[in-house]
Amino acid sequence: MIFMLPAGIADGLLSGGAFVLIVVSWFGMRSISAGRISER
């Protein structure tokens, strides 16, 4: 099963990058720790 390691690493990098983009688009320019979502 060692041959699946490169695909797992690539999957982790791509999903991590997608997660970062989603978080940045969700919070925009305001600070993530600025407050709860319900305070909008």
PyMOL Python script that loads the backbone (N, CA, C, O; Angstrom):
from pymol import cmd

cmd.read_pdbstr("""\
ATOM      1  N   MET A   1       0.817  -1.203   0.000  1.00  0.00           N
ATOM      2  CA  MET A   1       0.000   0.000   0.000  1.00  0.00           C
ATOM      3  C   MET A   1       0.861   1.268   0.000  1.00  0.00           C
ATOM      4  O   MET A   1       0.318   2.372   0.013  1.00  0.00           O
ATOM      5  N   ILE A   2       2.171   1.133  -0.014  1.00  0.00           N
ATOM      6  CA  ILE A   2       3.039   2.307  -0.006  1.00  0.00           C
ATOM      7  C   ILE A   2       2.871   3.140  -1.275  1.00  0.00           C
ATOM      8  O   ILE A   2       3.170   4.335  -1.279  1.00  0.00           O
ATOM      9  N   PHE A   3       2.395   2.514  -2.352  1.00  0.00           N
ATOM     10  CA  PHE A   3       2.221   3.253  -3.605  1.00  0.00           C
ATOM     11  C   PHE A   3       1.084   4.270  -3.516  1.00  0.00           C
ATOM     12  O   PHE A   3       0.979   5.139  -4.382  1.00  0.00           O
ATOM     13  N   MET A   4       0.234   4.186  -2.496  1.00  0.00           N
ATOM     14  CA  MET A   4      -0.853   5.154  -2.332  1.00  0.00           C
ATOM     15  C   MET A   4      -0.403   6.418  -1.589  1.00  0.00           C
ATOM     16  O   MET A   4      -1.156   7.389  -1.522  1.00  0.00           O
ATOM     17  N   LEU A   5       0.798   6.418  -1.039  1.00  0.00           N
ATOM     18  CA  LEU A   5       1.280   7.556  -0.260  1.00  0.00           C
ATOM     19  C   LEU A   5       1.376   8.844  -1.078  1.00  0.00           C
ATOM     20  O   LEU A   5       0.915   9.881  -0.600  1.00  0.00           O
ATOM     21  N   PRO A   6       1.951   8.834  -2.289  1.00  0.00           N
ATOM     22  CA  PRO A   6       2.011  10.095  -3.047  1.00  0.00           C
ATOM     23  C   PRO A   6       0.632  10.676  -3.351  1.00  0.00           C
ATOM     24  O   PRO A   6       0.450  11.893  -3.300  1.00  0.00           O
ATOM     25  N   ALA A   7      -0.340   9.819  -3.666  1.00  0.00           N
ATOM     26  CA  ALA A   7      -1.689  10.312  -3.931  1.00  0.00           C
ATOM     27  C   ALA A   7      -2.304  10.902  -2.668  1.00  0.00           C
ATOM     28  O   ALA A   7      -3.023  11.897  -2.745  1.00  0.00           O
ATOM     29  N   GLY A   8      -2.038  10.314  -1.518  1.00  0.00           N
ATOM     30  CA  GLY A   8      -2.556  10.846  -0.266  1.00  0.00           C
ATOM     31  C   GLY A   8      -1.949  12.190   0.081  1.00  0.00           C
ATOM     32  O   GLY A   8      -2.644  13.079   0.573  1.00  0.00           O
ATOM     33  N   ILE A   9      -0.664  12.344  -0.169  1.00  0.00           N
ATOM     34  CA  ILE A   9       0.003  13.628   0.083  1.00  0.00           C
ATOM     35  C   ILE A   9      -0.558  14.699  -0.837  1.00  0.00           C
ATOM     36  O   ILE A   9      -0.843  15.812  -0.394  1.00  0.00           O
ATOM     37  N   ALA A  10      -0.721  14.370  -2.122  1.00  0.00           N
ATOM     38  CA  ALA A  10      -1.274  15.331  -3.080  1.00  0.00           C
ATOM     39  C   ALA A  10      -2.705  15.704  -2.694  1.00  0.00           C
ATOM     40  O   ALA A  10      -3.092  16.869  -2.790  1.00  0.00           O
ATOM     41  N   ASP A  11      -3.486  14.724  -2.260  1.00  0.00           N
ATOM     42  CA  ASP A  11      -4.861  14.991  -1.842  1.00  0.00           C
ATOM     43  C   ASP A  11      -4.889  15.908  -0.627  1.00  0.00           C
ATOM     44  O   ASP A  11      -5.722  16.811  -0.549  1.00  0.00           O
ATOM     45  N   GLY A  12      -4.000  15.687   0.302  1.00  0.00           N
ATOM     46  CA  GLY A  12      -3.937  16.550   1.474  1.00  0.00           C
ATOM     47  C   GLY A  12      -3.553  17.977   1.129  1.00  0.00           C
ATOM     48  O   GLY A  12      -4.114  18.924   1.680  1.00  0.00           O
ATOM     49  N   LEU A  13      -2.612  18.136   0.232  1.00  0.00           N
ATOM     50  CA  LEU A  13      -2.205  19.482  -0.176  1.00  0.00           C
ATOM     51  C   LEU A  13      -3.325  20.207  -0.908  1.00  0.00           C
ATOM     52  O   LEU A  13      -3.570  21.387  -0.655  1.00  0.00           O
ATOM     53  N   LEU A  14      -4.000  19.517  -1.805  1.00  0.00           N
ATOM     54  CA  LEU A  14      -5.072  20.153  -2.567  1.00  0.00           C
ATOM     55  C   LEU A  14      -6.274  20.483  -1.675  1.00  0.00           C
ATOM     56  O   LEU A  14      -6.858  21.560  -1.795  1.00  0.00           O
ATOM     57  N   SER A  15      -6.640  19.571  -0.793  1.00  0.00           N
ATOM     58  CA  SER A  15      -7.784  19.853   0.077  1.00  0.00           C
ATOM     59  C   SER A  15      -7.435  20.928   1.110  1.00  0.00           C
ATOM     60  O   SER A  15      -8.291  21.730   1.483  1.00  0.00           O
ATOM     61  N   GLY A  16      -6.195  20.945   1.566  1.00  0.00           N
ATOM     62  CA  GLY A  16      -5.767  22.010   2.474  1.00  0.00           C
ATOM     63  C   GLY A  16      -5.789  23.371   1.802  1.00  0.00           C
ATOM     64  O   GLY A  16      -6.205  24.361   2.405  1.00  0.00           O
ATOM     65  N   GLY A  17      -5.345  23.421   0.563  1.00  0.00           N
ATOM     66  CA  GLY A  17      -5.401  24.679  -0.191  1.00  0.00           C
ATOM     67  C   GLY A  17      -6.824  25.143  -0.422  1.00  0.00           C
ATOM     68  O   GLY A  17      -7.115  26.335  -0.325  1.00  0.00           O
ATOM     69  N   ALA A  18      -7.714  24.208  -0.727  1.00  0.00           N
ATOM     70  CA  ALA A  18      -9.122  24.556  -0.916  1.00  0.00           C
ATOM     71  C   ALA A  18      -9.722  25.064   0.389  1.00  0.00           C
ATOM     72  O   ALA A  18     -10.506  26.013   0.384  1.00  0.00           O
ATOM     73  N   PHE A  19      -9.359  24.438   1.506  1.00  0.00           N
ATOM     74  CA  PHE A  19      -9.863  24.884   2.806  1.00  0.00           C
ATOM     75  C   PHE A  19      -9.412  26.309   3.118  1.00  0.00           C
ATOM     76  O   PHE A  19     -10.198  27.119   3.608  1.00  0.00           O
ATOM     77  N   VAL A  20      -8.155  26.611   2.834  1.00  0.00           N
ATOM     78  CA  VAL A  20      -7.640  27.961   3.087  1.00  0.00           C
ATOM     79  C   VAL A  20      -8.380  28.978   2.231  1.00  0.00           C
ATOM     80  O   VAL A  20      -8.727  30.058   2.711  1.00  0.00           O
ATOM     81  N   LEU A  21      -8.626  28.644   0.967  1.00  0.00           N
ATOM     82  CA  LEU A  21      -9.350  29.571   0.098  1.00  0.00           C
ATOM     83  C   LEU A  21     -10.783  29.787   0.573  1.00  0.00           C
ATOM     84  O   LEU A  21     -11.290  30.907   0.516  1.00  0.00           O
ATOM     85  N   ILE A  22     -11.432  28.741   1.034  1.00  0.00           N
ATOM     86  CA  ILE A  22     -12.802  28.872   1.541  1.00  0.00           C
ATOM     87  C   ILE A  22     -12.823  29.746   2.782  1.00  0.00           C
ATOM     88  O   ILE A  22     -13.691  30.609   2.913  1.00  0.00           O
ATOM     89  N   VAL A  23     -11.879  29.537   3.698  1.00  0.00           N
ATOM     90  CA  VAL A  23     -11.841  30.345   4.926  1.00  0.00           C
ATOM     91  C   VAL A  23     -11.563  31.802   4.608  1.00  0.00           C
ATOM     92  O   VAL A  23     -12.175  32.693   5.199  1.00  0.00           O
ATOM     93  N   VAL A  24     -10.649  32.057   3.685  1.00  0.00           N
ATOM     94  CA  VAL A  24     -10.332  33.446   3.322  1.00  0.00           C
ATOM     95  C   VAL A  24     -11.538  34.107   2.666  1.00  0.00           C
ATOM     96  O   VAL A  24     -11.820  35.274   2.942  1.00  0.00           O
ATOM     97  N   SER A  25     -12.251  33.395   1.811  1.00  0.00           N
ATOM     98  CA  SER A  25     -13.419  33.990   1.172  1.00  0.00           C
ATOM     99  C   SER A  25     -14.561  34.179   2.165  1.00  0.00           C
ATOM    100  O   SER A  25     -15.352  35.111   2.016  1.00  0.00           O
ATOM    101  N   TRP A  26     -14.666  33.322   3.168  1.00  0.00           N
ATOM    102  CA  TRP A  26     -15.734  33.444   4.160  1.00  0.00           C
ATOM    103  C   TRP A  26     -15.515  34.655   5.063  1.00  0.00           C
ATOM    104  O   TRP A  26     -16.448  35.412   5.327  1.00  0.00           O
ATOM    105  N   PHE A  27     -14.285  34.837   5.535  1.00  0.00           N
ATOM    106  CA  PHE A  27     -14.006  35.913   6.474  1.00  0.00           C
ATOM    107  C   PHE A  27     -13.604  37.211   5.796  1.00  0.00           C
ATOM    108  O   PHE A  27     -13.715  38.275   6.404  1.00  0.00           O
ATOM    109  N   GLY A  28     -13.148  37.154   4.571  1.00  0.00           N
ATOM    110  CA  GLY A  28     -12.776  38.370   3.864  1.00  0.00           C
ATOM    111  C   GLY A  28     -11.589  39.050   4.519  1.00  0.00           C
ATOM    112  O   GLY A  28     -10.615  38.404   4.907  1.00  0.00           O
ATOM    113  N   MET A  29     -11.689  40.356   4.635  1.00  0.00           N
ATOM    114  CA  MET A  29     -10.572  41.132   5.172  1.00  0.00           C
ATOM    115  C   MET A  29     -10.637  41.278   6.687  1.00  0.00           C
ATOM    116  O   MET A  29      -9.667  41.725   7.299  1.00  0.00           O
ATOM    117  N   ARG A  30     -11.764  40.910   7.310  1.00  0.00           N
ATOM    118  CA  ARG A  30     -11.836  41.065   8.765  1.00  0.00           C
ATOM    119  C   ARG A  30     -11.087  39.942   9.461  1.00  0.00           C
ATOM    120  O   ARG A  30     -10.836  38.890   8.874  1.00  0.00           O
ATOM    121  N   SER A  31     -10.741  40.172  10.694  1.00  0.00           N
ATOM    122  CA  SER A  31      -9.986  39.200  11.464  1.00  0.00           C
ATOM    123  C   SER A  31     -10.855  37.989  11.804  1.00  0.00           C
ATOM    124  O   SER A  31     -12.040  38.135  12.103  1.00  0.00           O
ATOM    125  N   ILE A  32     -10.270  36.809  11.758  1.00  0.00           N
ATOM    126  CA  ILE A  32     -11.003  35.589  12.075  1.00  0.00           C
ATOM    127  C   ILE A  32     -11.428  35.589  13.537  1.00  0.00           C
ATOM    128  O   ILE A  32     -12.495  35.076  13.874  1.00  0.00           O
ATOM    129  N   SER A  33     -10.607  36.157  14.399  1.00  0.00           N
ATOM    130  CA  SER A  33     -10.927  36.179  15.824  1.00  0.00           C
ATOM    131  C   SER A  33     -11.702  37.437  16.229  1.00  0.00           C
ATOM    132  O   SER A  33     -11.832  37.718  17.421  1.00  0.00           O
ATOM    133  N   ALA A  34     -12.217  38.195  15.261  1.00  0.00           N
ATOM    134  CA  ALA A  34     -12.888  39.455  15.568  1.00  0.00           C
ATOM    135  C   ALA A  34     -14.225  39.245  16.254  1.00  0.00           C
ATOM    136  O   ALA A  34     -14.661  40.099  17.026  1.00  0.00           O
ATOM    137  N   GLY A  35     -14.875  38.140  15.992  1.00  0.00           N
ATOM    138  CA  GLY A  35     -16.160  37.917  16.656  1.00  0.00           C
ATOM    139  C   GLY A  35     -16.862  36.719  16.062  1.00  0.00           C
ATOM    140  O   GLY A  35     -16.384  36.085  15.121  1.00  0.00           O
ATOM    141  N   ARG A  36     -18.022  36.427  16.650  1.00  0.00           N
ATOM    142  CA  ARG A  36     -18.784  35.278  16.181  1.00  0.00           C
ATOM    143  C   ARG A  36     -19.493  35.600  14.874  1.00  0.00           C
ATOM    144  O   ARG A  36     -19.652  36.769  14.521  1.00  0.00           O
ATOM    145  N   ILE A  37     -19.910  34.585  14.170  1.00  0.00           N
ATOM    146  CA  ILE A  37     -20.596  34.763  12.897  1.00  0.00           C
ATOM    147  C   ILE A  37     -21.950  35.436  13.113  1.00  0.00           C
ATOM    148  O   ILE A  37     -22.412  36.186  12.253  1.00  0.00           O
ATOM    149  N   SER A  38     -22.584  35.174  14.250  1.00  0.00           N
ATOM    150  CA  SER A  38     -23.907  35.733  14.515  1.00  0.00           C
ATOM    151  C   SER A  38     -23.886  37.245  14.754  1.00  0.00           C
ATOM    152  O   SER A  38     -24.946  37.868  14.821  1.00  0.00           O
ATOM    153  N   GLU A  39     -22.714  37.835  14.882  1.00  0.00           N
ATOM    154  CA  GLU A  39     -22.609  39.268  15.137  1.00  0.00           C
ATOM    155  C   GLU A  39     -22.607  40.092  13.850  1.00  0.00           C
ATOM    156  O   GLU A  39     -22.396  41.304  13.897  1.00  0.00           O
ATOM    157  N   ARG A  40     -22.836  39.461  12.719  1.00  0.00           N
ATOM    158  CA  ARG A  40     -22.825  40.203  11.459  1.00  0.00           C
ATOM    159  C   ARG A  40     -24.023  41.084  11.300  1.00  0.00           C
ATOM    160  O   ARG A  40     -24.154  41.772  10.288  1.00  0.00           O
TER     161      ARG A  40
END
""", "prot")
cmd.dss("prot")
cmd.show_as("cartoon", "prot")
cmd.util.cbc("prot")
cmd.orient("prot")
